[in-house]
Structure formats: structure tokens, C-alpha cells
Amino acid sequence: MSQTPSPSSVSAPPAYAERLRLPWWLWLAGLAAGTLLAVEVWMGAPGLRAWLPFAVLLPATVAGLAWLSRIRVAVADGELRVDDARLPVRFVADAVALDAEGRREVLGVGADPLAFVVQRPWISGAVQVVLNDPADPTPFWVVSTRHPVELAEALLAARDAAR
């Protein structure tokens, strides 16, 4: 006898989901740098020492590049999820889509040191999420995204649906 899950145990598909991956050209540059470093360490050594720098440095380079691509951004189940950080949408006062210039202004000289920032320099867009939580000293979040308008709209829609 099979049981069907109750509606409360089934999570809805995310209203927005994105992974902040590295672009192909940064993978290429990173692997080229790892290979160059392995060649420099190798320096013509014979035998096992000839392959050891490549066997160690190239997998380490791939692991490091994959680690840089790990961040996920999603709006689902009534919260904004950025990597392992969670923000219930009931605390969202506003969400502002930022282009490269807007992101530079928000994160520039006049930036608030209490802001929560997940910024990837290879992604030009971002969303500033203004908070309305008197118990939290964090005034806003700034999250990098390739689709700032879509993320801001999904966040505001989730907030309005939660109210």
C-alpha cells in the first residue's frame, strides 16, 4: 500500500533558482594557470616526479574552480536562499534590481558594513533586498545574479503571496 505525501510535506517548485557558475573563460584561465604552475614545479624532473605536480595541482585547480561555482540563489517555500543563508520573505520590505553601476554604488565607498553581501565579480547584476526586521541589525542584502529583474520580481511576488 503506497502512501501519498500530504500537501504540507511536498515543497513547491522554486519561483526562482540560479547557480552562480563561473563563465567558461574563467575555467579556461584557471586551468591554464594551474597547468603553468605544474610546469614550473615540474622543471624537467625525471620519473614519478615528472607527473606528480600535474596529478596534484590540476585536480586541486578543478576543485577550486568548482568551489567558486557552488553558490545557489533561490526563492522557494517562502524564503530567499543564498547558499546556506535563509531569509523569510515576510521580512522583505523591497527588492531592487541593480545593474553593474547600481551594484558598484551600493557596494562602493558609502556601503553599509552591516549589509549581508554575496557578490561574484564575474556577474554584473545584483539585487538589493531591503529588510524590515527591527530585531535584525542587517539593513539589506546584496546578492549577485545574472537575472536581477526576475529575482526581484520573484522575491516580491513571494512576499505578497505570504501576506
N, C-alpha and C positions, 0 to 999 in steps of 0.2 A: 504494500500500500504506500503510495507516494504522497508526500505532503506538499502542498503548495505554500510558498512563503507568504507571510502576511504582508499587506501593503506597507506597514511601517518598517519591515526589515529589508525591503527592496529599495535601494537608493536610486534616485532618478539620474538619468544621464546628465553629465555636466552641461551647464548652459554655455560654458566657455572652457576650453582646455588648450594648453600650448606647452611645448617644451622649448626651453631657450637653448637650442643647439648651436654649436659653433658652425660658421659657414665653411664650405669646402676649402676655401683658400687658406683659412687658418689651420685646418687639418694638414694641408699640404705644407705650409710653412713650418708647423710644429714637427712634422715628420722629417722635413729637410734639416731642421736644426738638430733633432735627435740623431739623425744619421751623421751629420757633420761632427757632432760631439763624439760619437762612437768611432769615427775615422780618426779623430785627433787622439783618442785614448789608445786606439789600436797601434798606430805608428809603426806598422810593419812587423809586429811581433809574430813569431812562428808558432805553429801548433795550436793547442787549445786556447792560448791567449789571443789568437787571431780572431776567434769568434765570440769570445766572452763579452767584450764591450757591446757588440750588436745584440747578443742574446739577453743582456740586462737592460741596456738603455732604450732599445726600440719598444719592447713591451711596456717599460715604465713611461715612455712618451705617450703611447696609445692610452694607457690607463689615466694619465694626467689629462689628456685631451677629452677623454670620455667623462672624467670627473667634472670638467668645466662645462659639459653639456648636460648635467644632471638635473638642473632646476626645472621644476614643473610649476605652471601657473594654471589655476582652475577656479571657476565659480561653480560650486555644486553643494547640494544639501544645506543651503542657507549660510554658506561661508565662502570667503575668499581664501584659497590655499596657495601659498607660495613656499615651495619646498616643504619644510616641516612646520612652518608658521601658519596659524589659522586665525582668521578674523571673521567673527559672526557679522552678517550683513546688517543686523539691527543697529550696529554702531557706525555705519557708513552715513556721513552727512552729505557727501558729494564725491563724485568721481570725475576727474578732469583728464581728458586725453591730451598728451603732450607730444609735440614733435621734438626734433633734436634741439632746437633753440629753446623751447619751453623747458625741456629737461635740464639743459645747461643752466638756465636761470634758477630753477628750483633747487638744483644741487650745487650751485655756484657759491660765490662769496657770502651771500646772505642766507645760506642754508641753515635750517634748524638742526642743532646737534642731537635733538631727541627724536628726530624722524627715523622711521624704520625704512631702510633702503636696500633693495635688491636690484643692483644695476649691473648690466653687462655692457661693456664699452663697444662691442661689435653690433649692438642693437640700438638703433637711433631713437625709436619711440619709447614712450613710457606712459604710465597712468599715475596720477597723484590722487590718492584716496584720502579725503579729509575725514577725520574721525569726530564722532560726537559721543565721547565716553568720559564723563567727569572723573572717573576713577583711574583713568589711564593718562600718564603724562605725555604719551606719544601724540603729537598733533596730527600727523599724517603719515601715510605710507607712500613710497615711490617705488614702482615696480616696472622693470623693463618689459616690453612686449613688442612684438612685430606688428600687432594689430591693436593699437591703443583705442580707437573708436569702438571696436567690437567689444573689447574687455570692459570699457567704461559703461557701455550700454547694457551688457550682461550683468554687471555689478549693480547698476541702478534698478534694472528690472527685478533682480533677485531681492533687493532691498524693498522695493514696492510690493512684491508678492508676499514678503514676510510680514508686512504691516497689516 
